Amino acid sequence: MKLAVPDMISNSYFPVEAAVELGFFKAEGLDVELELIFPVDKCYAALRDGAVDFVGGSAHSALAAFPRFQGAKLICAQAQGMYWFLIMHADLGAKRGDVAAVKGKRIGAAPWVDMGLRELLVEAGIDLQRDGVTIAPVPGAVGAGVNFGLTAAKALEDRKIDGFWANGMGAEVALRRGVGTMVLDIRRGDGPKACFNYTAATVATSDALIARAPDAAAAAVRAVAKTQAALKADVTQAKKVGDKLFPPSEAALITDLIRRDLPYYDATLSRDFVAGMSAFARKQNILDSDLAYENVVATQFSSLWKA
């Protein structure tokens, strides 16, 4: 079976990567192969077309290929909360929580990921046109195998952009190089309160797979929940995964990043989350009516969310 992720050298989708590399999928009887497909909407298109069996990506992005979630379901969360960071160039002197730092600036963000930042800024009183904010893809972040966060950090260093909205690995690299300043960390309380539930890192599959192989879908949920529990019990296992998948410099960082994320490692898909994501998607015009919880979540697997 194939599981697509839109970013590999990252903490964003680490639970599914670890489930593969630490053998938790295999222990549940599944032979799962990771496949990097960027950007995230192409992951869901591959799921729709039957080219992959699961997607480990941002939940709201399923709407790119499955309008109103028709034909797909979320089966578990990899972690709770919107998980991207706003980093501005250190020379700008931006302060933590200062959303106004984006005024007149060029911000790099991946397709569909950018929606979280756009809505957050609107909620915070920023008018993109009036305030001269440009949000666009990061230069050079389109090729197969390119890691978005690391490419964003390099583009920031080269002053091709003034800031970026990306994953924790890209944020950490920019901070450690001294070229970036942390402005927003959504999971840890920055930004408008509602933005926590705009999206989350989840695992999705097709209704067709659930119908023909419900045991496989259930096994995938168990594997993710057990991986989360295993990393909570011994976070040093993260380094084993990093050594297999990441360059040495990023592998050296991953244990610290995962340690910070552990409080959010919960496979639950709550009604509050789906309601928050639904409201966000409507404001971003990728959804024309509120989503019913049962139309988004494969509730038959809810008993498996706790390992």
C-alpha positions as CSV (number, residue, x, y, z in Angstrom):
1,M,0.0,0.0,0.0
2,K,1.1,3.6,-0.6
3,L,0.8,6.5,1.8
4,A,1.4,10.0,0.3
5,V,2.9,12.9,2.3
6,P,3.5,16.4,0.9
7,D,6.6,17.0,2.9
8,M,9.1,14.4,4.1
9,I,12.0,16.2,5.9
10,S,9.6,17.7,8.5
11,N,7.9,17.1,11.8
12,S,4.5,17.8,10.3
13,Y,3.7,14.2,9.1
14,F,6.2,12.4,11.3
15,P,3.8,10.0,13.0
16,V,3.0,8.3,9.7
17,E,6.7,8.3,8.6
18,A,7.6,6.8,12.0
19,A,4.8,4.2,11.7
20,V,6.4,3.0,8.5
21,E,10.1,3.2,9.5
22,L,9.6,1.8,13.1
23,G,7.5,-1.1,11.8
24,F,4.1,-0.2,13.3
25,F,2.2,-0.6,10.0
26,K,4.0,-3.9,9.4
27,A,3.0,-5.1,12.9
28,E,-0.6,-4.5,12.0
29,G,-0.2,-6.6,8.8
30,L,0.2,-3.7,6.4
31,D,3.0,-3.3,3.9
32,V,3.1,0.5,3.5
33,E,5.4,2.6,1.4
34,L,5.9,6.3,1.8
35,E,5.6,8.5,-1.3
36,L,6.4,12.2,-1.4
37,I,3.9,14.1,-3.6
38,F,4.0,18.0,-3.5
39,P,1.9,20.0,-3.1
40,V,-0.7,18.5,-0.9
41,D,-3.6,18.8,-3.3
42,K,-1.7,16.4,-5.6
43,C,-1.6,13.9,-2.7
44,Y,-5.4,14.0,-2.5
45,A,-5.7,13.8,-6.3
46,A,-3.6,10.6,-6.2
47,L,-5.9,9.2,-3.6
48,R,-9.0,10.1,-5.7
49,D,-7.4,8.4,-8.7
50,G,-6.4,5.3,-6.8
51,A,-2.6,5.9,-7.2
52,V,-2.2,5.9,-3.4
53,D,-4.2,4.3,-0.5
54,F,-3.7,6.9,2.2
55,V,-2.8,10.5,2.6
56,G,-1.0,11.9,5.6
57,G,-1.5,15.7,5.1
58,S,-3.5,18.7,6.1
59,A,-7.2,17.8,6.6
60,H,-8.8,20.8,4.8
61,S,-6.8,20.1,1.7
62,A,-8.9,16.9,1.0
63,L,-11.4,19.4,-0.4
64,A,-9.1,19.9,-3.4
65,A,-10.0,16.5,-4.7
66,F,-13.1,15.5,-2.7
67,P,-15.6,18.4,-2.8
68,R,-17.6,18.4,0.5
69,F,-15.5,15.3,1.4
70,Q,-17.6,13.2,-0.9
71,G,-15.6,10.0,-1.5
72,A,-13.0,10.3,1.3
73,K,-12.9,10.2,5.0
74,L,-10.4,11.2,7.8
75,I,-9.6,8.1,9.8
76,C,-7.4,9.6,12.5
77,A,-5.3,12.7,13.5
78,Q,-1.5,12.6,13.4
79,A,-1.6,15.5,15.9
80,Q,-3.9,18.2,17.1
81,G,-4.0,21.8,15.8
82,M,-2.7,23.8,12.8
83,Y,1.0,23.2,12.8
84,W,2.6,25.8,10.7
85,F,4.9,28.7,11.8
86,L,5.2,32.3,10.6
87,I,8.9,33.2,10.4
88,M,10.1,36.6,9.4
89,H,13.7,37.7,8.5
90,A,15.7,38.5,11.6
91,D,16.8,41.9,10.1
92,L,13.1,43.1,10.2
93,G,13.1,43.0,14.0
94,A,9.6,41.4,14.3
95,K,8.4,40.4,17.7
96,R,6.6,37.3,18.8
97,G,2.9,37.7,18.1
98,D,3.3,40.9,16.0
99,V,1.0,39.9,13.1
100,A,1.4,43.4,11.7
101,A,5.0,42.5,10.8
102,V,3.7,41.1,7.5
103,K,2.6,44.5,6.2
104,G,4.3,45.3,2.9
105,K,6.2,42.0,2.9
106,R,6.6,39.0,0.7
107,I,5.6,35.8,2.5
108,G,6.4,32.3,1.1
109,A,3.8,29.6,1.5
110,A,2.8,26.4,-0.2
111,P,-0.5,26.0,-2.1
112,W,-3.4,25.1,0.2
113,V,-1.1,25.7,3.2
114,D,-1.3,29.4,2.4
115,M,-5.0,29.4,3.2
116,G,-4.3,29.0,6.9
117,L,-2.2,32.2,6.9
118,R,-4.6,34.1,4.8
119,E,-7.5,33.5,7.1
120,L,-5.5,34.0,10.2
121,L,-4.4,37.4,8.9
122,V,-8.0,38.4,8.1
123,E,-9.1,37.4,11.6
124,A,-6.2,39.5,13.0
125,G,-7.4,42.6,11.0
126,I,-4.9,42.5,8.2
127,D,-6.2,43.4,4.7
128,L,-3.8,41.8,2.3
129,Q,-4.4,44.3,-0.5
130,R,-4.6,47.4,1.6
131,D,-1.6,46.4,3.7
132,G,0.5,45.3,0.7
133,V,1.0,41.7,1.8
134,T,2.1,39.2,-0.9
135,I,1.6,35.5,-0.2
136,A,3.1,33.3,-2.9
137,P,5.0,30.0,-3.4
138,V,8.6,30.0,-2.3
139,P,11.0,30.3,-5.3
140,G,12.5,26.9,-6.1
141,A,9.9,24.9,-4.1
142,V,8.2,23.1,-7.0
143,G,10.5,20.2,-8.0
144,A,9.9,16.6,-7.1
145,G,11.8,15.7,-3.9
146,V,12.2,19.3,-2.8
147,N,11.5,19.9,0.8
148,F,9.3,23.0,1.3
149,G,10.4,24.1,4.7
150,L,14.1,23.8,4.1
151,T,13.7,25.5,0.7
152,A,11.8,28.3,2.5
153,A,14.6,28.7,5.1
154,K,17.2,29.0,2.3
155,A,15.0,31.5,0.3
156,L,14.7,33.6,3.5
157,E,18.4,33.5,4.0
158,D,19.0,34.7,0.4
159,R,16.4,37.5,0.9
160,K,14.2,36.1,-1.9
161,I,11.3,36.4,0.6
162,D,10.8,38.4,3.7
163,G,9.1,35.6,5.7
164,F,7.6,32.2,5.3
165,W,4.7,30.2,6.6
166,A,5.9,26.5,6.8
167,N,6.6,23.5,8.9
168,G,8.6,23.2,12.2
169,M,11.7,21.9,10.5
170,G,12.0,24.9,8.2
171,A,11.3,27.2,11.1
172,E,13.9,25.6,13.3
173,V,16.6,25.7,10.6
174,A,15.9,29.4,10.0
175,L,16.0,30.2,13.7
176,R,19.3,28.3,14.3
177,R,21.0,29.9,11.3
178,G,20.0,33.3,12.8
179,V,18.2,34.4,9.7
180,G,14.7,34.1,11.1
181,T,12.5,35.3,13.9
182,M,9.5,33.4,15.3
183,V,6.4,35.5,14.9
184,L,3.6,32.9,15.1
185,D,3.4,29.4,16.6
186,I,-0.3,28.5,16.3
187,R,-0.3,25.3,18.4
188,R,1.3,27.2,21.3
189,G,-1.2,30.0,21.5
190,D,-0.2,32.6,18.9
191,G,-2.8,34.2,16.6
192,P,-6.6,34.3,16.9
193,K,-8.0,31.4,19.0
194,A,-10.1,30.0,16.2
195,C,-7.1,29.3,14.0
196,F,-6.0,26.3,16.1
197,N,-8.8,24.2,14.4
198,Y,-8.5,25.6,10.9
199,T,-6.8,22.3,10.0
200,A,-4.6,19.5,11.4
201,A,-2.3,16.8,10.2
202,T,-4.5,13.8,9.6
203,V,-4.7,10.5,7.8
204,A,-7.3,10.2,5.1
205,T,-8.4,7.4,2.8
206,S,-11.1,6.8,0.2
207,D,-14.6,5.6,0.9
208,A,-13.8,2.9,-1.7
209,L,-10.9,1.5,0.4
210,I,-13.0,1.6,3.6
211,A,-15.7,-0.4,1.8
212,R,-13.5,-3.0,0.3
213,A,-10.8,-3.3,3.1
214,P,-12.2,-2.0,6.4
215,D,-9.6,-4.1,8.3
216,A,-6.8,-2.3,6.5
217,A,-8.2,1.1,7.4
218,A,-8.6,0.0,11.0
219,A,-5.0,-1.4,11.0
220,A,-3.7,2.0,9.8
221,V,-5.5,3.8,12.6
222,R,-4.0,1.4,15.2
223,A,-0.6,1.8,13.7
224,V,-0.7,5.6,14.0
225,A,-2.0,5.6,17.5
226,K,0.6,3.0,18.7
227,T,3.3,5.1,17.0
228,Q,2.2,8.2,18.9
229,A,2.2,6.2,22.2
230,A,5.7,4.8,21.4
231,L,7.2,8.2,20.7
232,K,5.7,9.5,23.9
233,A,7.2,6.6,25.8
234,D,10.7,7.1,24.2
235,V,11.1,10.1,22.0
236,T,14.7,9.1,21.1
237,Q,13.2,6.7,18.6
238,A,12.6,9.8,16.5
239,K,16.3,9.9,15.7
240,K,16.1,6.4,14.1
241,V,13.5,7.6,11.7
242,G,15.4,10.8,11.0
243,D,18.6,8.9,10.2
244,K,16.7,6.9,7.6
245,L,14.8,9.7,5.9
246,F,16.6,13.0,6.6
247,P,19.9,14.5,5.8
248,P,22.3,14.4,8.8
249,S,21.8,18.0,9.8
250,E,18.0,17.7,9.9
251,A,18.2,14.2,11.5
252,A,20.1,15.8,14.4
253,L,17.2,18.2,15.0
254,I,14.2,15.9,14.8
255,T,14.2,14.5,18.3
256,D,13.9,18.0,19.8
257,L,11.1,18.9,17.4
258,I,9.1,15.8,18.2
259,R,9.6,16.3,21.9
260,R,7.9,19.7,21.6
261,D,5.0,18.1,19.5
262,L,4.3,15.2,21.9
263,P,1.6,17.1,23.9
264,Y,-0.4,17.3,20.6
265,Y,0.0,13.6,19.7
266,D,-3.6,12.4,19.9
267,A,-5.3,10.5,17.1
268,T,-8.8,11.9,18.0
269,L,-10.8,13.7,15.5
270,S,-13.2,15.8,17.6
271,R,-16.5,17.5,16.6
272,D,-15.0,20.8,17.6
273,F,-12.2,20.3,15.1
274,V,-14.5,19.4,12.2
275,A,-16.7,22.4,13.0
276,G,-13.6,24.7,13.1
277,M,-12.3,23.3,9.9
278,S,-15.7,23.6,8.2
279,A,-16.0,27.3,9.2
280,F,-12.5,28.0,8.0
281,A,-13.1,26.2,4.6
282,R,-16.2,28.2,4.0
283,K,-14.4,31.5,4.6
284,Q,-11.7,30.4,2.1
285,N,-14.4,29.5,-0.5
286,I,-13.4,25.9,-0.8
287,L,-16.6,24.7,0.8
288,D,-20.2,25.9,0.1
289,S,-22.0,24.4,3.2
290,D,-21.1,23.3,6.6
291,L,-19.6,19.8,6.9
292,A,-21.5,17.2,9.0
293,Y,-19.1,15.4,11.3
294,E,-20.1,11.9,10.0
295,N,-19.5,13.0,6.4
296,V,-15.9,13.9,7.2
297,V,-14.8,11.3,9.8
298,A,-14.9,7.5,9.6
299,T,-16.5,7.2,13.0
300,Q,-16.4,3.4,13.0
301,F,-12.7,3.7,13.8
302,S,-13.1,6.1,16.7
303,S,-12.6,3.4,19.4
304,L,-9.1,2.9,17.9
305,W,-7.8,6.4,18.5
306,K,-6.4,5.6,21.9
307,A,-3.6,3.0,21.6
